[in-house]
Amino acid sequence: MKHLLIILFTLSIQTLFSQETTLSEVYKKETIEKLSLLIQDFYIYPDVAKKTSEHLFKQYEAGYFDQCKDNETFATVLTESVQSVNKDKHMKIMSNAPYIAPENTLEAKSAHRMGQINHYRNYNYGFKELKILEGNVAYLDLRMFDPLYRAKEVADAYMKLLSLSDALIIDLTHNGGGDPSMVQYLCSYFFDKKLHLNSLNYREGNRTEEYWTLEEVGGKKLADIPLFIMISEETFSGAEEFSYNMQQLKRATLIGQTSAGGANPGETRGINEDLSVFIPTGRAINPITNTNWEGVGVQPEILTKKEETFEQALILAQKAADSLRKNKLETYIQLQQQLILHLEHYKKGESEIKISTSIKNLVDSGLFGEWDINNLGYEYLMQQNKPEIGLCILKSNTIHFPESPNVFDSYGEALKINGDLTSALESYQKAVDIAIENNDQNLPYYKDALQKIKNELNTDK
């Protein structure tokens, strides 16, 4: 008798569970009707939407969805059904996870909130890993393009670290896409001029949004760093756009396998309490090809097996880094030769502009900075005992780095050595003013130098 009771209890539990998870025909029909309406109202291609809707009803009438006993299976089969017609990998039906509210206690609510915070911290806004490899090649594993308003500071921090490399590999092999604003922002780091990246055309109102490179980003632009992008069959949506943008603008070399092929942006809409659908409401239009990668994927220049992608990317990046360093060395030598030529043939009143221009060329190349100019000026001022040339060099520093108090302090000292105390006072005062504005830690030093020149002028009087 005891065993019989256990069997009956087990059967009753199974029956109850079956009743809770088995989907009724009414539910399935209403779901398909609502899904059909949503697709026809919002899908980017109305004619395809109509065909998709017709296909859904035909399959329902044929009993195709009888196999679905729960929402997860129903969502999967519905997705396969709609994609068999529209071939759109963005259109997916999803089973909604039930929301479980935390207990109404301080401890439970705090634990729930900390779980949310830790989730964001763990995925780090998509920036999975950054490391510097042999040959000064930077490697960035980027897993998603988080919205710019949320992830800008993190993006800028990572890009700052990358800026010291001689070549860069961005790994998008596990990147499923994300927000167009972050795609635009990261693309902007790799160009020093305004360029049209992509356009998104939306069905509603037939409106088009254009995405151009931004003139300013939160760090140093990396327009000259060789760029290599790893892609795979998992690379999707916004990650494909980033790759496609760079490819069409000839800014990067793509390595790996053909990407997934999803180019249509959209949004998630609820079908009912248990199911939702992502419906593409727009399409990407590249300004160069006038098309996109929808259904065909982004084709890499260098096709590799999945397990060989990183190795191939690293070999190419190391070669590019080596070439970049050699080119920089040659450029530096040429620009230095031009500067030395003007310094050796210095003529007061004639050579100042030429010297300043040569220094600017070095600064613009990224190979010469404020302290290099300062040291060169003092070399001519003190070691070579050519104060006029030293004065010329230090004056150019105030032109190229006008926000630095140090350059005006140095220029003031050169003027003082040359006997022009009045001009020296003006330069020392400028150094103090900038230091106050910038809250510079060396302000006491600049004030002391200013007071000394004032004392000298008062003594002369």
C-alpha positions in Angstrom: 0.0 0.0 0.0 2.8 2.4 0.9 4.5 1.8 -2.6 1.1 2.4 -4.3 0.7 5.8 -2.6 4.2 6.8 -3.7 3.5 5.8 -7.3 0.1 7.7 -7.3 1.8 10.8 -5.8 4.6 10.7 -8.4 2.1 10.4 -11.2 0.0 13.3 -9.9 3.1 15.5 -9.7 4.1 14.6 -13.3 0.5 15.3 -14.5 0.5 18.7 -12.8 3.9 19.6 -14.2 2.8 18.4 -17.7 -0.3 20.6 -17.5 1.8 23.6 -16.5 4.3 23.2 -19.3 2.1 21.9 -22.1 1.1 24.8 -24.5 -2.5 24.9 -25.6 -3.5 25.3 -29.2 -5.2 28.5 -28.4 -2.0 29.9 -26.9 0.0 28.8 -29.9 -2.5 30.4 -32.3 -2.7 33.7 -30.4 1.1 33.8 -30.2 1.6 33.3 -33.9 -1.1 35.9 -34.7 0.6 38.5 -32.5 4.0 37.6 -33.8 2.7 37.9 -37.4 1.3 41.4 -36.7 4.5 42.6 -35.1 6.6 41.4 -38.0 4.3 42.9 -40.6 4.1 46.2 -38.7 7.8 46.7 -38.0 10.1 44.5 -40.1 12.4 46.5 -42.4 11.2 44.7 -45.5 7.4 44.7 -45.7 7.2 42.2 -48.6 9.4 39.7 -46.8 7.4 40.3 -43.6 4.2 39.3 -45.5 5.8 36.1 -46.8 7.1 35.2 -43.3 3.7 35.7 -41.8 2.0 33.5 -44.5 4.6 30.8 -43.8 3.9 30.8 -40.1 0.2 30.3 -40.6 0.8 27.5 -43.1 3.0 25.7 -40.7 0.5 26.2 -37.9 -2.3 24.7 -40.0 -0.1 21.8 -40.9 0.5 21.0 -37.3 4.2 21.9 -37.4 4.2 23.5 -33.9 2.5 20.4 -32.3 6.1 19.4 -31.3 6.4 22.4 -29.0 5.5 21.4 -25.4 7.1 24.4 -23.6 8.0 28.1 -24.3 11.7 27.5 -24.8 11.1 24.9 -27.5 8.3 27.0 -29.0 10.7 30.0 -29.2 13.4 27.9 -30.9 11.0 26.4 -33.5 9.4 29.8 -34.2 12.9 31.3 -34.8 13.8 28.5 -37.2 10.5 29.1 -39.0 10.8 32.8 -39.6 14.5 32.6 -40.4 13.8 29.9 -43.1 11.9 32.6 -45.0 13.6 36.0 -44.2 17.2 34.6 -43.7 17.6 37.3 -41.1 19.8 36.1 -38.2 18.8 39.1 -36.1 15.2 38.0 -35.9 14.9 35.7 -32.9 12.0 34.7 -30.7 13.1 34.4 -27.0 11.6 32.8 -24.0 11.4 35.4 -21.2 13.0 34.4 -17.9 10.5 34.8 -15.1 11.3 37.8 -12.9 11.8 36.8 -9.3 11.6 39.8 -7.0 14.0 39.7 -4.0 12.5 39.3 -0.6 11.4 42.5 1.0 14.3 42.7 3.4 17.4 45.0 3.4 19.7 42.0 3.1 17.9 40.5 0.1 17.6 43.8 -1.7 21.2 44.6 -1.1 22.4 41.2 -2.3 20.2 41.7 -5.4 21.7 45.1 -6.2 25.3 43.9 -5.5 24.6 41.1 -8.0 23.7 43.6 -10.6 26.8 45.7 -9.9 29.1 42.7 -9.9 27.6 41.6 -13.2 28.6 44.9 -14.9 32.0 44.8 -13.3 32.6 41.2 -14.4 32.0 41.7 -18.1 33.8 45.1 -17.9 31.6 46.7 -20.6 32.9 44.2 -23.1 36.6 44.8 -22.6 37.7 41.3 -21.8 41.5 41.4 -22.0 44.3 43.6 -23.0 48.0 42.6 -23.2 51.2 43.7 -24.8 52.9 40.9 -26.8 56.4 40.4 -28.1 57.3 43.1 -30.6 55.2 45.8 -28.8 52.0 44.4 -30.4 48.9 45.2 -28.4 46.1 42.6 -28.2 42.5 43.5 -27.2 39.8 40.9 -26.7 36.6 42.9 -27.1 33.4 40.9 -26.4 30.7 43.5 -27.1 30.1 47.2 -28.0 28.4 48.6 -24.9 26.5 51.9 -25.2 28.8 54.9 -25.3 27.1 56.7 -22.4 27.8 53.8 -20.1 31.3 52.6 -21.3 33.1 55.7 -22.6 35.5 56.1 -19.7 36.5 52.4 -19.8 36.9 52.6 -23.6 39.2 55.7 -23.3 41.3 54.0 -20.6 41.9 50.9 -22.8 42.6 53.0 -25.8 45.2 55.0 -23.9 47.0 51.8 -23.0 46.9 50.7 -26.6 48.4 54.0 -27.8 52.0 53.1 -26.9 52.0 50.0 -29.1 53.5 49.7 -32.6 50.7 47.4 -34.0 47.3 46.4 -32.7 45.2 43.2 -32.9 41.5 43.5 -32.0 39.9 40.1 -31.3 36.2 40.1 -32.3 35.9 36.4 -32.7 33.5 36.1 -29.7 31.9 39.5 -30.2 28.1 39.5 -30.7 27.7 43.2 -31.5 26.1 46.0 -29.5 25.4 49.7 -29.7 26.2 51.7 -32.9 27.4 54.6 -30.8 30.3 52.6 -29.4 31.1 51.2 -32.9 31.3 54.8 -34.2 33.4 56.0 -31.2 36.0 53.2 -31.4 36.2 53.6 -35.2 36.9 57.3 -34.7 40.1 56.5 -32.8 41.7 55.1 -35.9 41.2 58.1 -38.3 42.5 61.7 -38.1 39.9 63.1 -40.5 36.2 63.1 -40.9 34.9 60.1 -42.8 31.5 58.5 -43.4 31.5 55.1 -41.7 28.0 53.8 -42.2 24.3 54.7 -42.5 21.2 53.0 -40.9 18.0 53.3 -42.8 14.8 52.6 -40.8 11.4 51.6 -42.2 9.5 54.0 -39.9 9.4 57.3 -41.7 12.0 56.0 -44.1 14.6 57.9 -42.1 18.4 57.5 -42.3 21.0 58.1 -39.6 24.5 58.7 -40.8 27.5 57.7 -38.7 30.7 59.7 -39.3 34.1 59.6 -37.5 34.2 62.0 -34.6 36.7 64.8 -34.6 37.5 64.3 -30.9 37.8 61.3 -28.7 38.8 61.0 -25.1 42.4 60.1 -25.8 45.1 60.1 -28.4 44.0 59.0 -31.9 45.7 56.0 -33.3 45.5 56.9 -37.0 49.0 55.5 -37.9 49.1 52.3 -35.9 48.8 49.1 -38.1 45.5 47.4 -37.2 44.5 43.8 -37.5 41.0 42.5 -36.7 40.3 38.8 -35.9 36.8 37.6 -36.9 34.9 34.3 -36.9 31.6 32.8 -37.5 30.5 34.1 -34.1 31.3 37.7 -35.0 27.9 39.3 -35.3 26.0 42.6 -35.9 27.9 45.6 -34.5 31.2 43.7 -34.5 30.6 43.0 -38.2 29.9 46.7 -38.8 33.2 47.7 -37.1 35.1 45.1 -39.2 33.3 46.1 -42.4 33.8 49.8 -41.8 37.6 49.3 -41.3 37.8 47.0 -44.3 36.1 49.3 -46.7 38.1 52.3 -45.6 41.3 50.3 -46.0 42.2 50.9 -42.4 42.6 47.3 -41.2 43.5 43.8 -42.3 40.8 41.2 -41.4 41.9 37.7 -40.4 39.9 34.6 -39.7 36.6 33.1 -41.0 33.6 34.7 -42.7 31.4 36.3 -40.0 27.8 35.5 -39.1 26.0 37.9 -41.5 23.7 40.1 -39.5 23.4 43.7 -40.6 19.9 44.8 -39.7 19.4 46.8 -36.4 16.2 46.6 -34.5 14.6 46.2 -31.1 12.9 43.7 -28.9 9.2 43.6 -28.6 6.9 41.6 -26.3 4.7 38.9 -27.9 3.1 38.0 -24.6 4.2 37.6 -21.0 6.3 34.5 -21.8 7.8 35.3 -25.3 9.4 38.3 -27.0 10.9 38.8 -30.4 13.8 40.9 -31.8 12.6 42.5 -35.0 15.1 44.3 -37.3 13.6 47.7 -38.2 16.4 49.0 -40.2 19.3 48.1 -42.6 22.9 49.1 -42.8 24.1 51.0 -45.9 27.9 51.3 -46.4 28.7 54.6 -48.2 31.4 52.8 -50.3 29.6 49.6 -51.3 26.0 50.9 -51.0 25.2 47.5 -49.4 26.1 45.5 -46.3 27.0 42.1 -45.0 23.5 40.8 -44.3 23.2 37.1 -45.1 26.7 36.9 -46.6 28.9 37.9 -43.7 32.1 39.9 -43.7 34.8 38.3 -45.8 38.3 38.5 -44.3 41.3 39.2 -46.5 43.2 36.3 -44.9 41.1 33.2 -44.4 42.4 30.9 -41.6 41.3 27.9 -39.6 39.8 29.0 -36.3 42.7 27.6 -34.3 45.3 29.4 -36.5 43.7 32.9 -36.5 45.6 34.4 -33.6 49.0 33.0 -34.7 48.6 34.4 -38.2 47.4 37.8 -36.8 50.4 38.0 -34.5 52.9 37.2 -37.2 51.5 39.9 -39.5 51.2 42.4 -36.6 54.8 41.9 -35.6 56.0 42.4 -39.1 54.0 45.6 -39.4 55.3 46.8 -36.0 58.9 46.3 -37.1 58.2 48.1 -40.4 56.6 51.0 -38.5 59.6 51.4 -36.2 62.0 51.5 -39.2 59.9 54.1 -40.9 59.8 56.2 -37.8 63.5 56.0 -37.5 64.0 57.1 -41.1 61.5 59.9 -40.7 63.2 61.1 -37.5 66.6 61.2 -39.1 65.3 63.2 -42.1 63.4 65.7 -40.0 66.4 66.1 -37.7 68.7 66.7 -40.7 66.4 69.5 -41.8 66.4 71.1 -38.4 70.2 70.8 -38.0 70.7 72.4 -41.5 68.7 75.5 -40.4 70.4 75.7 -37.1 73.9 75.5 -38.7 73.1 78.2 -41.1 71.3 80.4 -38.6 70.8 84.1 -39.7 69.0 86.4 -37.3 65.7 87.6 -38.7 65.7 85.0 -41.5 66.0 81.5 -39.8 63.5 81.8 -37.0 60.5 80.7 -39.1 62.4 77.9 -40.7 63.6 76.6 -37.4 60.1 76.8 -35.8 58.6 75.0 -38.8 61.2 72.2 -38.6 60.5 71.8 -34.9 56.7 71.7 -35.6 57.3 68.9 -38.2 59.1 66.9 -35.6 56.3 67.6 -33.0 53.6 66.6 -35.5 55.4 63.4 -36.3 55.1 62.4 -32.6 58.8 62.0 -32.4 59.7 65.2 -30.6 58.1 66.8 -27.6 58.2 69.7 -25.2 61.2 68.4 -23.2 63.2 67.6 -26.3 62.8 71.2 -27.5 63.7 72.5 -24.1 66.8 70.4 -23.9 67.9 71.4 -27.4 67.3 75.1 -26.5 69.5 74.8 -23.4 72.2 73.0 -25.3 72.6 75.9 -27.7 72.1 78.4 -24.8 74.6 76.9 -22.4 76.8 74.3 -23.9 77.4 75.7 -27.4 77.2 79.3 -26.2 74.9 80.4 -29.0 72.2 82.3 -27.0 70.4 83.7 -30.0 69.8 80.2 -31.4 68.9 78.9 -28.0 66.4 81.8 -27.6 64.9 81.0 -31.0 64.4 77.3 -30.1 62.9 78.0 -26.7 60.6 80.6 -28.2 59.3 78.0 -30.6 58.4 75.8 -27.6 56.0 78.5 -26.4 54.3 78.4 -29.8 54.0 74.6 -30.0 53.1 74.1 -26.3 51.3 77.2 -25.2 49.5 75.5 -22.3 52.8 74.6 -20.5 54.1 76.9 -17.8 57.5 75.3 -18.0 58.2 76.5 -21.6 57.5 80.1 -20.6 59.7 79.8 -17.6 62.5 78.4 -19.8 62.0 81.1 -22.4 62.0 83.7 -19.6 65.4 82.4 -18.4 66.8 82.6 -22.0 65.6 86.2 -22.3 67.1 87.0 -19.0 70.5 85.5 -20.1 70.3 87.6 -23.3 69.7 90.7 -21.2 66.1 91.4 -22.1 64.7 91.6 -18.5 61.4 93.3 -19.5 60.5 90.5 -21.9 61.7 88.0 -19.4 59.3 89.4 -16.8 56.4 88.9 -19.2 57.4 85.3 -19.9 57.8 84.5 -16.2 54.4 86.1 -15.5 52.9 83.9 -18.2 54.4 80.8 -16.6 52.8 81.7 -13.2 49.4 82.5 -14.8 49.2 79.2 -16.6 50.5 77.3 -13.5 47.7 78.9 -11.4 45.1 78.0 -14.0 46.3 74.4 -14.3 46.9 74.0 -10.5 50.5 73.0 -11.4 52.5 71.5 -8.6 55.5 73.6 -9.6 53.7 76.9 -9.0 56.0 77.9 -6.0 59.0 77.5 -8.3 57.5 79.7 -11.0 56.5 82.3 -8.5 60.0 82.4 -7.1 61.5 82.9 -10.5 59.1 85.7 -11.2 59.9 87.4 -7.9 63.6 87.3 -8.6 63.2 89.0 -12.0 61.0 91.6 -10.4 63.7 92.2 -7.8 66.4 92.6 -10.5 64.3 95.1 -12.4 63.7 97.1 -9.2 67.4 97.1 -8.4 68.2 98.4 -11.8 65.8 101.3 -11.3 
